[in-house]
């Protein structure tokens, strides 16, 4: 891993890797999930308010399938067109959505009861993550939940592991990640490290910080009776 500064086109190169290897990714991650990821999905399904869950980076749709089996309506999206076409071929409605550049809420969609980004934000630089966290915060209803996962580590790197083509990764420590979340106006509900056979993961659930209650009117409670 290196601390070399990321380039502006790093995310585009990572998306191009997924475009080239979408089917291979599906084959290699078909049985992924379980453990902390499924616990995260259950939490979103049972504790988020009523409404639609936006999934950022649905890939081949495994997590969306689980959420739907738990009774939630999911808007499946991915910035990789190959994944969107894959899901459409499987009979699902899916949208091309790049969370870095596209609006999350407009007159036809949103705001959302929850947002899920499983193994997505790890491809963003810290500056990109800050931007995305604010966008997601603004796309959630009051009391809505954001759930996401990133890898534990230091710095960033390009890796050809799994797909054979380079993808950009940035790694996080829990304290630094918590600081980014809170700086974006989100409150951490849960932040846990899940040990894995190859790499450890940080699993996060957070919610928009509620605005402070307005101060009482000057002079106290105007409805109080006056003694005479």
C-alpha positions in Angstrom: 0.0 0.0 0.0 1.2 3.5 -0.8 0.3 7.0 0.3 0.6 8.3 -3.2 -1.9 11.0 -4.1 -4.9 9.7 -6.1 -5.6 11.1 -9.6 -8.8 12.6 -10.7 -9.5 9.7 -13.1 -8.9 6.9 -10.6 -12.6 6.1 -10.2 -13.1 6.0 -13.9 -10.3 3.5 -14.3 -11.8 1.4 -11.5 -15.2 1.4 -13.1 -13.6 0.4 -16.4 -12.1 -2.6 -14.6 -15.6 -3.7 -13.5 -16.9 -3.1 -17.0 -14.3 -5.5 -18.3 -14.7 -8.2 -15.6 -18.3 -8.0 -14.5 -19.1 -11.6 -15.2 -15.9 -12.7 -13.4 -16.7 -10.6 -10.4 -20.2 -12.2 -10.3 -18.6 -15.7 -10.4 -16.1 -14.9 -7.7 -18.5 -13.2 -5.3 -21.6 -15.3 -5.9 -21.4 -16.9 -2.4 -20.2 -13.7 -0.6 -22.0 -12.2 2.3 -23.1 -13.9 5.5 -21.9 -12.8 8.9 -21.6 -9.1 9.4 -22.9 -8.2 5.9 -26.2 -10.1 6.5 -26.4 -8.6 10.0 -26.1 -5.2 8.4 -28.8 -6.0 5.9 -31.1 -7.2 8.6 -30.6 -4.0 10.6 -31.4 -1.8 7.6 -34.5 -4.0 6.8 -35.9 -3.9 10.3 -34.8 -0.6 11.8 -35.0 1.9 8.9 -38.2 3.8 8.5 -40.8 2.7 5.9 -39.8 3.5 2.4 -37.3 2.6 -0.4 -33.7 1.5 0.2 -31.2 2.9 -2.3 -28.4 0.5 -3.0 -25.3 2.2 -4.4 -23.1 -0.3 -6.2 -25.6 -3.2 -6.5 -23.2 -5.2 -8.7 -25.0 -8.5 -9.5 -27.7 -7.9 -6.9 -26.9 -10.3 -4.1 -27.5 -7.8 -1.3 -30.6 -6.4 -2.9 -32.0 -9.9 -3.2 -31.6 -10.3 0.6 -33.2 -7.0 1.4 -36.2 -7.7 -0.8 -36.5 -11.1 0.8 -36.8 -9.2 4.1 -39.7 -7.2 2.8 -37.9 -4.0 1.7 -38.3 -2.2 -1.7 -34.8 -1.6 -3.2 -33.7 0.8 -5.9 -30.9 -1.1 -7.5 -28.1 1.0 -9.0 -24.6 0.8 -10.2 -22.1 3.1 -11.9 -21.0 0.1 -14.0 -23.3 -0.4 -17.0 -22.4 -4.0 -17.3 -23.8 -4.8 -13.8 -27.0 -2.8 -14.6 -27.5 -4.8 -17.8 -26.7 -8.0 -15.9 -29.5 -7.3 -13.4 -31.9 -6.3 -16.1 -31.3 -9.6 -17.8 -32.1 -11.3 -14.5 -35.5 -9.6 -14.6 -34.8 -6.7 -12.1 -35.3 -3.0 -12.6 -31.9 -1.3 -12.2 -30.5 2.2 -12.9 -27.1 3.5 -13.9 -26.1 5.8 -11.1 -22.7 7.3 -10.3 -22.9 8.6 -6.7 -19.9 10.9 -7.4 -21.5 12.8 -10.2 -25.3 12.1 -10.3 -28.1 13.4 -8.2 -29.6 10.9 -5.7 -32.9 12.7 -5.2 -35.1 14.4 -7.8 -38.8 14.8 -8.5 -39.2 11.1 -9.3 -37.0 9.3 -6.7 -36.1 9.8 -3.1 -35.6 10.7 -0.3 -34.8 7.2 1.0 -35.4 5.3 4.2 -32.0 3.8 3.9 -28.9 3.7 1.7 -26.7 0.7 1.3 -23.1 0.7 -0.1 -21.5 -2.6 0.5 -17.8 -2.6 -0.5 -18.3 0.5 -2.6 -16.8 3.4 -0.6 -13.4 1.6 -0.4 -12.9 2.7 -4.0 -13.1 6.4 -3.2 -10.4 8.8 -2.0 -11.0 10.5 1.3 -12.1 13.7 -0.5 -14.5 11.7 -2.6 -15.9 10.0 0.4 -16.5 13.3 2.2 -18.6 14.5 -0.8 -20.5 11.2 -1.0 -21.3 11.1 2.7 -22.9 14.6 2.5 -24.9 13.7 -0.6 -26.2 10.5 1.1 -27.0 12.4 4.3 -29.1 14.9 2.3 -30.9 12.0 0.5 -32.1 10.3 3.7 -35.4 10.9 5.4 -35.3 11.9 9.1 -34.2 8.8 11.0 -33.0 7.1 7.8 -30.0 4.8 7.9 -26.8 4.6 5.9 -25.0 1.2 6.0 -21.7 0.6 4.4 -18.5 -1.4 4.5 -14.8 -0.6 3.9 -11.5 -2.4 4.4 -9.2 -1.9 7.4 -5.7 -0.7 6.5 -3.5 2.3 5.9 -3.1 4.4 2.8 -4.2 3.5 -0.7 -3.1 1.2 -3.5 -3.9 -0.3 -7.0 -4.7 -4.0 -6.8 -5.2 -6.6 -9.5 -6.4 -9.1 -6.9 -9.5 -11.1 -7.9 -10.2 -9.5 -11.3 -6.7 -9.4 -12.9 -7.1 -5.7 -13.8 -6.2 -2.8 -11.5 -8.7 -1.2 -9.1 -8.1 1.6 -6.7 -8.6 1.0 -3.0 -8.3 3.3 0.0 -8.1 1.8 3.4 -9.4 3.1 6.8 -8.8 2.9 10.5 -11.9 3.1 12.6 -11.1 6.4 14.4 -10.3 8.2 11.1 -13.5 6.9 9.5 -15.6 7.9 12.4 -14.2 11.4 12.2 -15.2 11.6 8.5 -18.7 10.4 9.2 -19.3 12.9 12.0 -17.8 15.7 9.9 -20.4 15.0 7.2 -23.3 15.6 9.7 -23.9 11.9 10.4 -24.2 10.2 13.8 -22.6 6.8 14.1 -25.1 4.2 15.3 -22.7 1.3 15.0 -19.1 1.0 13.8 -17.5 -2.5 14.2 -14.5 -4.3 12.8 -15.2 -7.7 11.4 -12.3 -10.0 11.1 -12.0 -11.9 7.8 -9.7 -14.7 6.5 -7.8 -12.3 4.2 -8.7 -8.7 5.3 -10.6 -7.1 8.1 -13.7 -5.0 7.3 -15.3 -2.0 9.0 -19.1 -2.2 9.1 -20.9 1.1 9.7 -24.4 2.2 10.3 -25.1 5.9 10.7 -28.0 8.4 10.5 -28.3 12.1 9.8 -27.8 14.3 12.8 -31.1 15.9 13.9 -31.1 19.7 13.9 -31.1 21.2 17.4 -34.5 22.0 18.9 -35.4 25.7 18.6 -34.9 27.8 21.7 -37.9 28.6 23.8 -39.6 32.0 23.1 -38.3 35.0 25.1 -40.1 35.5 28.3 -40.8 31.8 29.0 -44.2 30.1 28.4 -46.7 32.7 27.3 -49.5 30.3 28.1 -48.7 30.3 31.8 -51.4 31.9 33.9 -50.7 35.2 35.7 -51.5 35.7 39.3 -53.4 38.8 40.2 
